[in-house]
Amino acid sequence: MSKTTNIIHSIPVDPLTGSISVPIYQTATFVQEAPGVNKGYDYARSNNPTRAVLENLVATLEGGSAAFAFATGLAAIDAVLKTLSYGDEIVAVEDIYGGAYRLFTQVYQKFGIKIHYVDTTDANRILDVINEKTKLVWIESPTNPTLKITDIAQAAKIAHAFNALLVVDNTFASPIAQQPFVLGADIVIHSGTKYLGGHSDLVAGLVVVNSEKLAVDIKFIQNASGGILGPQDCWLLIRGIETLELRVERQCQTAFKVAQFLTQCEEVDQVYYPGLASHKNHAIAKLQQHGLYGGVLSFTLKDDTEAAATQFVTATNYFKLAESLGGVKSLCCHPAQMTHKSIPREKRLASGIQDSLIRLSCGIEGTDDLINDLKQAFTKCATATLQTI
Ligand SMILES: *Cc1c(COP(=O)(O)O)cnc(C)c1O
């Protein structure tokens, strides 16, 4: 069965009315026949029928046993961290999402959680720091914004040898391109804000698990801490997911062509895209992402300055200058001045975020239109530079 057939038909028709669109249950509570006698719902923090449809859909999409919807991606990450106890340790991918880094170091470290950061592009580096206190190995693949790839199966083997769980933040690949559970992951995280939602019109997060014990643990935290996704946004996210495969396939194809185009541009120095044969872990990406390398890519300019990057990201028409990614509208971003501004320059440079690094998130516009947009931006920059000489 195709992924889209599976998605569309995992969304139930409303049994009460036949409504083909999932009803939005905008309610706080559910009337009971007698104390404790209800139709499976008692209070909307604990459960909501619209949310239940979304959670079942995402569990199906990832091949997990259960999923839990949260108000944002970071709220989903936070819920997983709350399963830990004082003294537990985490081994995390070095260039982890900035918001996760902030949460780990500025919130959880003071509660006695120790975090080790390692470059997991060689998964065996995890062995340098993992120990009997390690409860979670936390990776992203591809990473943001330099699209580094980790061998998920190898990371899972190492985590399991130390009785730790492997958490994969699958936001960048999306479940269309990569299914971490098949590769041995125990928990999958999504920022639903990105590809799942796909229209840059909501923020949401998901935790997906594949064991009954983890389902009980995360369900407990979801209800105990209460960072749930509201019914309107659950509905919007379901609506977005219906077209996930179509969007992601298109975005991956476009990103691949844009990456190839950029490698030919004389203004460009490096192009970071897992689909290019020159990428360090191209072979692993090819295996674990079934040839769908994602819709995000980055590149640096030969004129490796913030000024040159600023000029470029303000010269594009279709690539709108904004944070976030994964939506139908193409976006561009200058990490050094935007998403990664809070990281000291030396640390940024050490992880490959050069002054001129530009990140592109390809939307679903025509591929040629997007490439032409980049061409005209290069021309505009060259003309502006000539005029200043
Ligand atoms: C955006 C993002 C998050 C955080 O999600 P929010 O919905 O913004 O809270 C986490 N991980 C990755 C990889 C992301 O790109």
The ligand as an SDF file (V2000), in Angstrom:
LIG
                    3D

 15 15  0  0  0  0  0  0  0  0999 V2000
   11.9910   23.1330   15.0280 C   0  0  0  0  0  0  0  0  0  0  0  0
   12.6590   21.9420   15.6060 C   0  0  0  0  0  0  0  0  0  0  0  0
   12.4110   21.5330   16.9220 C   0  0  0  0  0  0  0  0  0  0  0  0
   11.5190   22.3360   17.8630 C   0  0  0  0  0  0  0  0  0  0  0  0
   10.2150   22.3480   17.4420 O   0  0  0  0  0  0  0  0  0  0  0  0
    9.1950   23.5590   17.8030 P   0  0  0  0  0  0  0  0  0  0  0  0
    7.9260   23.0920   17.2070 O   0  0  0  0  0  0  0  0  0  0  0  0
    9.7570   24.7890   17.1730 O   0  0  0  0  0  0  0  0  0  0  0  0
    9.1690   23.6580   19.2930 O   0  0  0  0  0  0  0  0  0  0  0  0
   13.0350   20.3880   17.3880 C   0  0  0  0  0  0  0  0  0  0  0  0
   13.8800   19.6840   16.6050 N   0  0  0  0  0  0  0  0  0  0  0  0
   14.1550   20.0520   15.3370 C   0  0  0  0  0  0  0  0  0  0  0  0
   15.1020   19.2370   14.5380 C   0  0  0  0  0  0  0  0  0  0  0  0
   13.5620   21.1870   14.7870 C   0  0  0  0  0  0  0  0  0  0  0  0
   13.8610   21.5590   13.5310 O   0  0  0  0  0  0  0  0  0  0  0  0
  1  2  1  0
  2  3  1  0
  2 14  2  0
  3  4  1  0
  3 10  2  0
  4  5  1  0
  5  6  1  0
  6  7  2  0
  6  8  1  0
  6  9  1  0
 10 11  1  0
 11 12  2  0
 12 13  1  0
 12 14  1  0
 14 15  1  0
M  END
$$$$
